Amino acid sequence: MCGIAGFLAPSLHPDAMPGVVTSMLSLIRHRGPDETGYYLDDGFAMGTVRLAIVDLASGSQPMSDPTGRHWISFNGELYNHVELREELRALGRPFRTHCDTEVVLQAWLQWGAGCLTRFNGAFAFAIRDAVSGELVLARDRYGKRPLFYTEHDGGLLFASEMKAFRAFPGFRFTLDPRELASVFAVWTPLPDRTPFEGVRQLPMGGVLTVRDGRRTLRTYEELAVDAPPFEGSEEDAAAFVRETLRASVELRLRSDVEVGVYLSGGLDSSVVTKLATDLSRGEVRTFSVAFENAEFDESGSQRVVASHLGTRHSSVTVSGADIAEHFPAAVHHAEVPSFRTAFVPMYLLSRHVRDSGVKTVLSGEGADEAFLGYSLFRETMLRASWHELSGEERKAGLARLHPELAHFGPAHQKHMAGLFQQFSEERLPGLFSHELRYQNGRFAARLLKDRGVDPFADALEMVRAAPGYAGLSAVQKAQWLEYKTLLAGYLLSTQGERMGLAHGVENRCPFLDPAVVRAAASVNLRFDDGSEEKAILKKAFRGELPASSLARRKQPYRAPGSAVFKDHRPDYLELVLSGTELGKLDWVDPVFAQKLVAKVMTTPADEISTKEDQAFVYLLSTAVLDRRFVRDTGWPDAVPEADLKIRTVVDNRRALPRVGGMR
């Protein structure tokens, strides 16, 4: 696991290149504190900060092929590198290390972009051809690892985190109101977007090629949420799912360092923990978040599973004051606005994990998307068939929606019935499943000064242009949207990868193995009618997990919201409390913002609606981004070059003939 950064910069003076690339790397050193390296060519530089997980001794980067022509900076892990190495060796490809980075490079040289569909991993990488001048950037199919890029001064900058761009001479961040409107409405940036003007992220499953000043972006694999229906019995399906998951966990336990597990106490992380204990030679260490506020705390369930499976368990207990104190630092690492505070405890958890001596963990992310675990999917099934159901069938369906919520009684069901009636017909073409959720986003978008921007325009265009999307069922469209938005844009990034790598902790997701995703799609078609949450997954592990874990309905991971800021009043709250500070935010509607802030600061927490709570957190997180990225104040100091542990420096400027490059 690593961080990468680099640039194509024909106008940058050659003598400045080493200092610029090391400065860029210093701003993302938290991603790879073990060692640093960089490669220079005419008008080009790329570098890596490395978190050493596989082949600790000889996996330094950037890495070249034996000829010295092709160079790679790689971020992530290729879980099937052992099998691919054997295949490539049989084809005559030479290897000098046992590192997965070299497998990626040799696979690219053997198969070109066709290698990407063979990869089972979480990755983003840059490959440079020193002769042709071609640069290739690629990202994994589910967007588990980030990669950003932007045009600047006739060239191109790229990095694992946008903050690295700050080190490039003349680059400045500007928040984009159109992108903010989309983020507030859809809850996350869309797959190729960021909140900053002119800055893009490589979309999941994307490849960007730059040669002779031209950029070509294409998708090497489209997201697939459908599959042929499983043909066996329900018992066969359960066994199939279990074995597929077991193989996935086994691959993700490959490491030259200890691998721990994030244990939330729910079904998904318990399944991963069970398989990890079965497959590990020694004791498995599990880690979790506990809360001082009992409303959010799941430590009891966590201890039950840890005791049942015999793991060495530890947790970090988070208070409201902790969330308020560490919110700006977590936003700094997330680099995007957030609608909730739940990513901050994950930031604190990863610090605890790293302090415990562990830098790789497994987690249950992706299970709800694959196995239809969210109430959103049951709601979509019910809404899609609303006009075909009798009154009693509607009541029964509503009663099954949220059994985990103590307050979801007849009164709330009556309210939901009214909403379902109102939203039983599609209003936003292609976004039917998410229309109820997006109402909160409409409210948050009122924070923006420019009300003429349609916050859903880009999301509507995304689904309209998606191959095969129109032919999916309502629930499959809901899955597709979850994979493309909340999973990739928040759960895997803001709450996942970015919080882990803030402290040098790599997160691996067994449920996001392509074989697991396909298996889930095939059994869902046969055996999931919405009556029992994750029925096949539960059946697959019945008798191996505590009965309480299997019987427990999904408890969404939550953390205290806007109330923590009212209760603890951190100094940075002045960003939104002060009319002067709000006036510095040229994208915000100060009248609406001041009314919202005043209500949140003076009203009991239980009287603040979900949409108001989300809008406040959006406002505050975006104000923090504005201060740190746009106004360039309050930044943590860059790591001095002397502390970067620079191990690899390759200066190839003017060393090889060139045929092309950025003009």
C-alpha positions as CSV (number, residue, x, y, z in Angstrom):
1,M,0.0,0.0,0.0
2,C,1.4,3.4,-0.9
3,G,0.8,6.9,-2.2
4,I,1.9,8.0,-5.6
5,A,2.4,11.5,-7.1
6,G,3.9,13.0,-10.2
7,F,3.6,15.4,-13.1
8,L,4.1,16.0,-16.8
9,A,5.4,19.6,-16.8
10,P,7.2,20.8,-19.9
11,S,7.4,24.3,-18.6
12,L,8.9,23.5,-15.2
13,H,12.7,24.2,-15.0
14,P,14.6,20.9,-14.8
15,D,16.5,22.0,-11.7
16,A,13.2,22.4,-9.8
17,M,11.9,18.9,-10.6
18,P,13.4,17.0,-7.7
19,G,12.3,19.6,-5.1
20,V,8.7,19.7,-6.5
21,V,8.2,15.9,-6.6
22,T,9.6,15.4,-3.1
23,S,7.4,18.2,-1.8
24,M,4.3,16.6,-3.4
25,L,5.3,13.3,-1.8
26,S,5.9,14.9,1.6
27,L,2.2,16.0,1.7
28,I,1.0,12.4,1.4
29,R,3.8,10.7,3.4
30,H,1.1,9.4,5.9
31,R,0.1,6.9,3.2
32,G,3.5,5.3,3.0
33,P,5.8,6.1,6.0
34,D,8.2,3.3,5.4
35,E,10.3,4.6,2.5
36,T,10.2,7.1,-0.5
37,G,11.5,7.1,-4.0
38,Y,11.1,9.0,-7.2
39,Y,11.9,8.9,-10.9
40,L,12.8,11.8,-13.2
41,D,12.6,12.0,-16.9
42,D,12.6,15.0,-19.3
43,G,9.6,17.1,-18.2
44,F,8.3,14.2,-16.1
45,A,8.5,13.0,-12.5
46,M,6.7,10.4,-10.5
47,G,7.3,9.1,-7.0
48,T,6.0,6.7,-4.3
49,V,5.7,6.8,-0.5
50,R,5.6,3.2,0.5
51,L,3.8,1.2,3.1
52,A,5.7,-2.0,3.0
53,I,3.3,-5.0,3.0
54,V,4.7,-7.5,0.5
55,D,8.4,-8.2,-0.2
56,L,9.6,-5.8,2.4
57,A,13.3,-6.0,1.3
58,S,13.1,-5.6,-2.5
59,G,9.8,-3.9,-3.3
60,S,11.1,-0.3,-3.5
61,Q,9.5,2.1,-5.9
62,P,9.4,3.5,-8.5
63,M,10.3,0.2,-10.2
64,S,11.5,-0.5,-13.7
65,D,11.5,-3.5,-16.1
66,P,15.0,-5.0,-16.8
67,T,15.5,-2.7,-19.8
68,G,14.9,0.5,-17.8
69,R,12.4,1.7,-20.4
70,H,9.2,1.2,-18.4
71,W,8.7,2.6,-14.9
72,I,5.8,2.1,-12.4
73,S,4.6,3.8,-9.3
74,F,2.0,1.5,-7.7
75,N,-0.5,2.0,-4.9
76,G,-2.4,-0.9,-3.5
77,E,-2.3,-4.7,-3.5
78,L,-2.6,-7.3,-6.2
79,Y,-4.1,-10.2,-4.2
80,N,-3.6,-12.8,-7.0
81,H,0.0,-11.8,-7.8
82,V,1.3,-15.3,-7.0
83,E,-0.8,-17.0,-9.7
84,L,-0.2,-14.2,-12.2
85,R,3.6,-14.4,-11.6
86,E,3.6,-18.1,-12.4
87,E,1.6,-17.5,-15.6
88,L,3.9,-14.7,-16.7
89,R,7.1,-16.7,-15.9
90,A,5.7,-19.5,-18.1
91,L,5.5,-16.9,-20.9
92,G,9.1,-15.9,-20.4
93,R,8.7,-12.8,-18.4
94,P,11.7,-12.2,-16.0
95,F,11.3,-11.3,-12.3
96,R,13.8,-9.9,-9.9
97,T,11.6,-9.5,-6.8
98,H,8.7,-11.2,-5.1
99,C,6.7,-7.9,-5.1
100,D,3.2,-7.5,-6.6
101,T,4.3,-4.2,-8.1
102,E,6.6,-6.1,-10.5
103,V,3.8,-8.4,-11.4
104,V,1.6,-5.4,-12.4
105,L,4.4,-4.0,-14.6
106,Q,5.2,-7.3,-16.3
107,A,1.5,-8.0,-16.8
108,W,1.1,-4.6,-18.5
109,L,4.1,-5.3,-20.8
110,Q,2.7,-8.8,-21.7
111,W,-1.0,-8.1,-22.1
112,G,-1.4,-4.3,-22.2
113,A,-4.6,-2.9,-20.8
114,G,-6.0,-6.5,-21.1
115,C,-4.2,-7.3,-17.9
116,L,-6.5,-5.1,-15.8
117,T,-9.4,-7.5,-16.1
118,R,-7.1,-10.3,-14.8
119,F,-6.2,-8.3,-11.7
120,N,-7.9,-9.2,-8.4
121,G,-6.9,-6.3,-6.1
122,A,-7.3,-2.8,-4.9
123,F,-5.0,-0.5,-6.9
124,A,-4.1,2.7,-8.7
125,F,-0.9,3.0,-10.7
126,A,1.1,5.1,-13.1
127,I,3.3,3.5,-15.8
128,R,5.7,5.6,-17.9
129,D,7.4,4.6,-21.1
130,A,10.7,6.5,-21.1
131,V,11.1,6.1,-24.9
132,S,7.7,7.0,-26.3
133,G,6.8,9.4,-23.4
134,E,3.5,7.7,-22.9
135,L,2.0,7.9,-19.4
136,V,-0.8,5.5,-18.3
137,L,-2.9,5.9,-15.2
138,A,-5.3,3.1,-14.1
139,R,-7.6,2.3,-11.2
140,D,-9.3,-0.8,-9.9
141,R,-12.8,-1.8,-10.9
142,Y,-14.5,-0.8,-7.6
143,G,-12.6,2.4,-6.9
144,K,-11.0,1.0,-3.7
145,R,-7.8,3.1,-4.2
146,P,-7.9,6.8,-5.2
147,L,-6.1,8.6,-8.1
148,F,-6.6,12.3,-9.0
149,Y,-5.4,14.3,-11.9
150,T,-5.6,17.9,-13.2
151,E,-4.3,19.9,-16.1
152,H,-2.0,22.7,-15.1
153,D,0.2,25.1,-17.1
154,G,0.2,22.9,-20.2
155,G,0.9,19.7,-18.4
156,L,-0.7,17.2,-16.1
157,L,-0.5,16.5,-12.3
158,F,-1.5,13.3,-10.7
159,A,-1.6,11.9,-7.1
160,S,-3.3,9.6,-4.7
161,E,-4.5,12.6,-2.8
162,M,-5.3,16.0,-4.1
163,K,-3.4,17.8,-1.4
164,A,-0.2,16.8,-3.2
165,F,-1.1,19.3,-6.0
166,R,-0.6,22.1,-3.5
167,A,3.2,21.6,-3.7
168,F,3.3,22.3,-7.5
169,P,4.3,25.9,-8.4
170,G,1.3,28.1,-9.2
171,F,-1.4,25.5,-8.5
172,R,-4.4,26.8,-6.5
173,F,-7.6,25.0,-5.4
174,T,-11.0,26.5,-6.1
175,L,-14.3,25.0,-4.9
176,D,-16.7,24.4,-7.8
177,P,-20.3,25.3,-6.9
178,R,-21.7,22.9,-9.5
179,E,-19.8,20.0,-8.1
180,L,-20.8,21.0,-4.5
181,A,-24.4,21.0,-5.6
182,S,-24.0,17.5,-6.9
183,V,-22.1,16.3,-3.8
184,F,-24.8,17.8,-1.4
185,A,-27.6,16.2,-3.4
186,V,-26.1,12.7,-4.1
187,W,-24.1,12.5,-0.8
188,T,-20.7,12.0,-2.5
189,P,-18.8,13.1,-5.6
190,L,-19.7,11.2,-8.7
191,P,-17.1,8.6,-9.8
192,D,-15.0,11.0,-11.9
193,R,-15.5,14.2,-10.0
194,T,-14.2,16.1,-7.0
195,P,-15.5,19.3,-5.3
196,F,-12.6,21.3,-6.8
197,E,-12.6,23.1,-10.1
198,G,-10.6,21.3,-12.8
199,V,-9.6,18.4,-10.6
200,R,-10.9,15.0,-11.5
201,Q,-10.5,11.5,-10.2
202,L,-9.9,8.6,-12.4
203,P,-13.2,6.7,-12.3
204,M,-13.5,3.1,-11.1
205,G,-12.4,0.8,-13.8
206,G,-10.8,3.6,-15.7
207,V,-7.6,4.0,-17.7
208,L,-6.2,7.4,-18.7
209,T,-3.5,7.4,-21.5
210,V,-1.4,10.6,-22.1
211,R,0.8,10.7,-25.2
212,D,1.9,13.5,-27.5
213,G,-0.2,16.0,-25.5
214,R,-3.4,14.0,-26.0
215,R,-5.4,12.4,-23.2
216,T,-7.6,9.4,-23.8
217,L,-9.9,8.1,-21.0
218,R,-11.7,4.8,-21.3
219,T,-13.4,2.2,-19.1
220,Y,-11.7,-1.3,-19.2
221,E,-14.6,-3.0,-17.3
222,E,-18.1,-1.8,-16.7
223,L,-19.8,-2.4,-13.4
224,A,-21.9,-5.5,-13.5
225,V,-24.6,-6.2,-10.9
226,D,-26.4,-8.9,-12.8
227,A,-25.5,-12.6,-13.4
228,P,-27.2,-15.8,-14.5
229,P,-29.4,-17.1,-11.7
230,F,-27.8,-19.8,-9.5
231,E,-29.1,-23.2,-10.5
232,G,-28.8,-25.3,-7.4
233,S,-30.8,-25.5,-4.2
234,E,-30.7,-23.0,-1.4
235,E,-28.3,-25.2,0.5
236,D,-26.0,-25.4,-2.5
237,A,-26.2,-21.6,-2.8
238,A,-25.2,-21.1,0.8
239,A,-22.2,-23.5,0.4
240,F,-21.2,-21.7,-2.9
241,V,-21.3,-18.3,-1.2
242,R,-19.3,-19.6,1.8
243,E,-16.6,-21.1,-0.3
244,T,-16.3,-18.1,-2.6
245,L,-15.9,-15.8,0.5
246,R,-13.4,-18.2,2.0
247,A,-11.2,-18.0,-1.1
248,S,-11.5,-14.2,-1.1
249,V,-10.4,-13.9,2.5
250,E,-7.5,-16.4,1.9
251,L,-6.2,-14.2,-0.9
252,R,-6.4,-11.1,1.3
253,L,-4.5,-12.7,4.1
254,R,-1.4,-12.8,1.9
255,S,1.0,-10.5,3.5
256,D,4.5,-10.2,5.0
257,V,3.1,-8.3,7.9
258,E,0.3,-9.1,10.4
259,V,-3.3,-8.7,9.1
260,G,-6.0,-7.7,11.6
261,V,-9.8,-7.4,11.2
262,Y,-12.2,-4.5,11.8
263,L,-15.0,-6.0,13.8
264,S,-18.2,-4.0,14.1
265,G,-20.3,-6.7,15.6
266,G,-22.6,-7.0,12.6
267,L,-22.9,-10.0,10.3
268,D,-20.5,-8.9,7.6
269,S,-17.4,-8.2,9.7
270,S,-18.3,-11.3,11.8
271,V,-18.2,-13.4,8.7
272,V,-14.8,-12.0,7.7
273,T,-13.5,-12.5,11.2
274,K,-14.7,-16.1,11.3
275,L,-13.0,-16.9,8.0
276,A,-9.8,-15.1,9.0
277,T,-9.6,-17.2,12.3
278,D,-10.1,-20.4,10.2
279,L,-7.4,-19.5,7.8
280,S,-4.8,-17.8,10.0
281,R,-2.0,-19.8,11.6
282,G,-1.9,-17.7,14.7
283,E,-4.1,-15.5,16.8
284,V,-6.2,-13.0,14.9
285,R,-6.4,-9.4,16.3
286,T,-9.7,-7.6,15.9
287,F,-10.3,-3.9,16.3
288,S,-13.5,-1.8,16.8
289,V,-15.0,1.6,17.6
290,A,-17.0,2.0,20.8
291,F,-18.9,5.1,21.8
292,E,-19.4,6.8,25.1
293,N,-23.0,7.6,23.9
294,A,-24.9,4.3,24.4
295,E,-27.3,5.2,21.5
296,F,-24.4,4.5,19.0
297,D,-22.4,2.0,20.9
298,E,-22.2,-1.6,19.6
299,S,-19.3,-2.8,21.8
300,G,-21.5,-5.5,23.5
301,S,-22.1,-7.3,20.1
302,Q,-18.4,-6.8,19.3
303,R,-17.3,-8.6,22.5
304,V,-19.7,-11.4,21.9
305,V,-18.3,-12.2,18.5
306,A,-14.7,-11.7,19.6
307,S,-15.2,-14.1,22.5
308,H,-17.0,-16.7,20.4
309,L,-14.2,-16.7,17.8
310,G,-11.4,-16.3,20.2
311,T,-9.8,-13.2,18.8
312,R,-7.5,-10.8,20.6
313,H,-9.8,-7.8,20.7
314,S,-9.3,-4.2,21.4
315,S,-11.3,-1.0,20.8
316,V,-11.1,2.7,21.0
317,T,-13.9,4.5,22.8
318,V,-14.9,7.7,21.1
319,S,-16.7,10.7,22.8
320,G,-18.5,13.6,21.3
321,A,-15.6,15.8,22.3
322,D,-13.2,13.5,20.4
323,I,-15.3,13.9,17.2
324,A,-15.4,17.7,17.6
325,E,-11.6,17.8,18.2
326,H,-10.5,15.6,15.3
327,F,-13.1,16.7,12.7
328,P,-10.9,19.1,10.8
329,A,-8.0,16.7,10.6
330,A,-10.3,14.0,9.3
331,V,-11.8,16.4,6.7
332,H,-8.3,17.3,5.7
333,H,-7.6,13.6,4.9
334,A,-11.0,13.0,3.3
335,E,-10.7,16.0,1.0
336,V,-14.4,16.1,0.3
337,P,-17.5,17.5,2.1
338,S,-19.2,15.0,4.3
339,F,-22.9,14.7,5.4
340,R,-22.1,12.8,8.6
341,T,-19.4,12.6,11.3
342,A,-19.0,8.8,11.2
343,F,-15.7,9.0,9.4
344,V,-14.0,10.7,12.4
345,P,-14.2,7.7,14.7
346,M,-12.7,5.6,11.9
347,Y,-9.8,8.1,11.7
348,L,-9.3,7.5,15.5
349,L,-9.6,3.7,15.1
350,S,-6.9,3.6,12.4
351,R,-4.6,5.5,14.7
352,H,-5.3,3.0,17.4
353,V,-4.6,0.1,15.0
354,R,-1.3,1.6,13.9
355,D,-0.2,2.2,17.5
356,S,-1.0,-1.4,18.1
357,G,1.6,-2.4,15.5
358,V,-0.8,-3.5,12.8
359,K,-0.9,-1.9,9.4
360,T,-3.2,-4.1,7.4
361,V,-6.9,-4.9,8.2
362,L,-9.8,-6.8,6.6
363,S,-13.3,-5.2,6.7
364,G,-16.8,-6.0,5.7
365,E,-17.3,-3.2,3.3
366,G,-19.2,-4.1,0.1
367,A,-21.4,-6.8,1.7
368,D,-24.5,-4.7,1.9
369,E,-24.2,-3.7,-1.7
370,A,-23.6,-7.2,-2.9
371,F,-26.1,-9.1,-0.7
372,L,-28.9,-6.4,-0.6
373,G,-28.4,-5.6,3.1
374,Y,-29.6,-2.0,3.1
375,S,-33.2,-1.0,3.9
376,L,-33.0,1.0,0.7
377,F,-33.3,-2.2,-1.3
378,R,-36.4,-3.4,0.6
379,E,-37.9,0.1,0.2
380,T,-37.2,0.0,-3.5
381,M,-38.9,-3.4,-3.9
382,L,-41.9,-2.2,-2.0
383,R,-42.2,1.1,-3.8
384,A,-41.8,-0.5,-7.2
385,S,-44.7,-2.8,-6.6
386,W,-46.8,-0.3,-4.6
387,H,-49.7,-0.1,-7.0
388,E,-49.9,-3.9,-7.3
389,L,-50.4,-4.5,-3.6
390,S,-53.4,-4.5,-1.4
391,G,-53.7,-2.3,1.7
392,E,-52.8,-5.2,4.0
393,E,-49.8,-6.1,1.9
394,R,-48.6,-2.6,2.0
395,K,-48.8,-2.5,5.8
396,A,-47.0,-5.8,6.1
397,G,-44.3,-4.6,3.8
398,L,-43.8,-1.4,5.7
399,A,-43.7,-3.2,9.0
400,R,-40.7,-5.3,7.8
401,L,-38.7,-2.3,6.6
402,H,-37.1,-1.1,9.8
403,P,-37.5,-3.6,12.7
404,E,-34.1,-2.5,14.1
405,L,-35.5,1.0,14.8
406,A,-37.4,1.1,18.1
407,H,-39.3,4.2,17.1
408,F,-40.5,2.8,13.8
409,G,-44.0,2.1,14.9
410,P,-47.5,2.5,13.4
411,A,-47.2,6.3,13.3
412,H,-44.0,6.2,11.3
413,Q,-45.3,3.5,9.1
414,K,-48.3,5.7,8.2
415,H,-46.0,8.5,7.4
416,M,-43.9,6.2,5.2
417,A,-47.1,5.0,3.4
418,G,-47.8,8.6,2.4
419,L,-44.2,9.0,1.1
420,F,-44.3,5.7,-0.8
421,Q,-47.6,6.8,-2.4
422,Q,-46.1,10.1,-3.3
423,F,-42.9,8.5,-4.7
424,S,-44.4,5.4,-6.3
425,E,-43.8,6.9,-9.8
426,E,-40.3,7.8,-11.0
427,R,-39.6,11.5,-11.1
428,L,-35.9,11.6,-11.8
429,P,-35.3,9.2,-14.7
430,G,-33.1,6.3,-13.6
431,L,-32.9,7.4,-10.0
432,F,-36.2,6.0,-8.7
433,S,-34.6,3.9,-5.9
434,H,-32.8,6.9,-4.4
435,E,-35.4,9.7,-4.8
436,L,-36.6,9.5,-1.2
437,R,-33.0,9.7,0.0
438,Y,-32.2,12.6,-2.3
439,Q,-34.8,14.8,-0.7
440,N,-32.3,15.5,2.1
441,G,-29.8,16.5,-0.6
442,R,-32.3,19.0,-2.0
443,F,-32.4,20.7,1.3
444,A,-28.6,20.8,1.7
445,A,-28.2,22.3,-1.8
446,R,-30.0,25.3,-0.5
447,L,-26.8,26.2,1.2
448,L,-25.4,27.3,-2.2
449,K,-25.6,30.8,-3.5
450,D,-26.3,29.7,-7.0
451,R,-29.8,28.2,-7.0
452,G,-29.8,27.9,-10.8
453,V,-27.7,24.7,-10.8
454,D,-29.6,21.4,-11.1
455,P,-28.0,19.3,-8.4
456,F,-29.1,16.1,-10.1
457,A,-28.1,17.0,-13.7
458,D,-24.8,15.1,-13.6
459,A,-26.2,12.0,-11.8
460,L,-29.0,11.9,-14.4
461,E,-26.5,12.0,-17.2
462,M,-24.4,9.3,-15.5
463,V,-27.2,6.8,-15.5
464,R,-28.5,7.8,-18.9
465,A,-25.0,7.1,-20.5
466,A,-24.3,3.9,-18.5
467,P,-24.3,0.8,-20.8
468,G,-27.0,-1.6,-19.9
469,Y,-28.4,0.4,-17.0
470,A,-31.9,0.9,-18.5
471,G,-32.4,-2.9,-18.7
472,L,-31.7,-3.5,-15.0
473,S,-34.5,-4.1,-12.5
474,A,-35.3,-1.4,-9.9
475,V,-33.3,-3.2,-7.2
476,Q,-30.3,-3.7,-9.5
477,K,-30.4,0.0,-10.4
478,A,-30.3,0.7,-6.7
479,Q,-27.3,-1.6,-6.3
480,W,-25.5,0.1,-9.3
481,L,-26.1,3.5,-7.8
482,E,-24.8,2.4,-4.4
483,Y,-21.6,0.9,-5.9
484,K,-21.0,4.1,-8.0
485,T,-21.9,6.7,-5.3
486,L,-22.1,5.9,-1.6
487,L,-19.8,2.9,-1.6
488,A,-17.0,4.3,-3.8
489,G,-17.4,7.9,-2.9
490,Y,-17.9,7.6,0.9
491,L,-17.6,4.2,2.5
492,L,-14.5,3.1,0.7
493,S,-12.9,6.5,0.7
494,T,-14.0,9.1,3.2
495,Q,-14.9,6.6,5.9
496,G,-12.5,3.8,4.7
497,E,-9.3,4.1,2.7
498,R,-8.6,7.8,3.5
499,M,-9.1,7.4,7.3
500,G,-7.0,4.2,7.3
501,L,-4.1,5.7,5.3
502,A,-4.1,8.9,7.4
503,H,-2.2,6.7,9.9
504,G,-0.6,4.2,7.4
505,V,-3.2,1.4,7.8
506,E,-4.3,-0.5,4.7
507,N,-7.9,-1.8,4.4
508,R,-8.8,-4.9,2.4
509,C,-12.4,-5.8,1.5
510,P,-13.1,-9.5,0.9
511,F,-16.7,-8.8,-0.1
512,L,-15.4,-6.7,-3.1
513,D,-13.7,-9.7,-4.7
514,P,-15.2,-9.9,-8.3
515,A,-16.1,-13.6,-7.7
516,V,-18.0,-12.7,-4.5
517,V,-19.9,-9.9,-6.3
518,R,-20.8,-12.3,-9.1
519,A,-21.8,-15.0,-6.6
520,A,-24.1,-12.6,-4.7
521,A,-25.7,-11.4,-7.9
522,S,-26.5,-15.0,-8.9
523,V,-28.0,-16.1,-5.6
524,N,-29.9,-12.8,-5.1
525,L,-31.9,-13.5,-8.3
526,R,-33.0,-16.8,-7.0
527,F,-33.4,-16.5,-3.2
528,D,-33.8,-12.9,-2.1
529,D,-37.4,-11.6,-2.2
530,G,-36.8,-9.0,0.5
531,S,-38.5,-11.0,3.3
532,E,-35.3,-11.8,5.1
533,E,-32.1,-9.7,5.1
534,K,-29.1,-11.5,3.7
535,A,-30.8,-14.9,4.0
536,I,-28.2,-16.9,2.0
537,L,-25.3,-15.2,3.8
538,K,-26.8,-16.1,7.2
539,K,-27.5,-19.6,6.1
540,A,-23.9,-20.0,4.9
541,F,-22.5,-19.3,8.4
542,R,-25.3,-20.7,10.6
543,G,-23.8,-22.6,13.5
544,E,-20.4,-20.9,13.2
545,L,-21.3,-17.5,14.5
546,P,-23.2,-16.5,17.7
547,A,-26.9,-16.9,17.2
548,S,-27.4,-13.3,18.3
549,S,-25.2,-12.2,15.4
550,L,-27.3,-14.1,12.9
551,A,-30.6,-13.0,14.4
552,R,-29.7,-9.3,14.7
553,R,-31.1,-7.0,12.0
554,K,-28.6,-4.7,10.4
555,Q,-27.6,-1.8,12.6
556,P,-26.2,0.9,10.4
557,Y,-22.9,2.3,11.7
558,R,-23.6,5.7,13.0
559,A,-22.0,8.4,15.1
560,P,-23.3,11.5,16.9
561,G,-24.0,14.3,14.5
562,S,-24.2,18.1,14.7
563,A,-24.9,18.0,18.4
564,V,-21.2,17.4,19.2
565,F,-20.4,20.8,17.8
566,K,-23.0,22.5,19.8
567,D,-22.1,20.7,23.0
568,H,-18.3,21.2,22.7
569,R,-17.9,24.5,20.7
570,P,-14.5,23.9,19.1
571,D,-12.6,27.0,18.0
572,Y,-13.0,26.3,14.3
573,L,-16.8,26.5,14.7
574,E,-16.4,30.2,14.1
575,L,-16.1,29.2,10.4
576,V,-19.9,28.9,10.3
577,L,-20.9,30.8,13.5
578,S,-19.3,34.1,12.4
579,G,-21.0,36.2,9.8
580,T,-17.6,37.5,8.8
581,E,-16.2,34.0,8.2
582,L,-19.3,32.9,6.3
583,G,-18.9,36.0,4.1
584,K,-15.6,34.7,3.0
585,L,-17.3,31.6,1.4
586,D,-18.2,32.9,-2.0
587,W,-20.2,29.8,-2.8
588,V,-22.6,29.9,0.2
589,D,-26.0,31.6,0.7
590,P,-25.2,33.4,3.9
591,V,-28.9,34.0,4.9
592,F,-29.9,30.3,4.6
593,A,-26.6,29.2,6.2
594,Q,-27.0,31.6,9.2
595,K,-30.6,30.4,9.8
596,L,-29.5,26.8,9.7
597,V,-26.5,27.3,12.0
598,A,-28.7,29.3,14.5
599,K,-31.3,26.5,14.6
600,V,-28.7,23.7,15.1
601,M,-26.9,25.7,17.8
602,T,-30.1,26.6,19.8
603,T,-32.4,23.6,19.3
604,P,-32.4,20.3,21.3
605,A,-30.7,17.6,19.2
606,D,-33.8,15.4,19.1
607,E,-35.7,18.3,17.4
608,I,-33.1,18.6,14.6
609,S,-34.2,16.8,11.5
610,T,-32.0,14.4,9.6
611,K,-31.8,16.8,6.6
612,E,-30.9,19.7,8.9
613,D,-28.2,17.7,10.6
614,Q,-26.7,16.6,7.3
615,A,-26.8,20.1,5.9
616,F,-25.0,21.5,8.9
617,V,-22.2,18.8,8.7
618,Y,-21.9,19.5,4.9
619,L,-21.6,23.3,5.6
620,L,-19.0,22.8,8.3
621,S,-16.9,20.3,6.5
622,T,-16.9,22.4,3.3
623,A,-15.9,25.4,5.3
624,V,-13.0,23.5,6.7
625,L,-12.0,22.5,3.1
626,D,-12.3,26.1,2.0
627,R,-9.9,27.2,4.8
628,R,-7.4,24.5,4.2
629,F,-7.4,24.0,0.5
630,V,-8.7,27.3,-1.0
631,R,-7.5,29.9,1.5
632,D,-4.4,27.8,2.2
633,T,-4.5,28.3,6.0
634,G,-4.3,25.8,8.8
635,W,-2.3,23.2,6.9
636,P,-0.2,20.7,8.7
637,D,3.4,21.3,8.0
638,A,4.9,19.2,5.2
639,V,7.3,16.5,6.2
640,P,11.0,17.7,5.8
641,E,12.8,15.9,3.0
642,A,15.3,14.5,5.5
643,D,12.4,12.6,7.2
644,L,11.1,11.1,3.9
645,K,13.4,8.0,4.1
646,I,14.3,8.4,0.4
647,R,15.6,5.1,-0.8
648,T,15.2,5.2,-4.6
649,V,16.2,8.1,-6.8
650,V,16.4,7.6,-10.6
651,D,17.4,10.6,-12.7
652,N,16.7,9.7,-16.4
653,R,16.6,13.3,-17.7
654,R,18.2,13.4,-21.2
655,A,19.3,9.8,-20.7
656,L,17.2,8.2,-23.5
657,P,15.9,9.4,-26.9
658,R,12.4,10.8,-26.8
659,V,9.6,10.4,-29.4
660,G,6.8,12.6,-28.1
661,G,5.6,13.9,-24.8
662,M,3.3,16.7,-23.7
663,R,3.4,19.8,-25.9
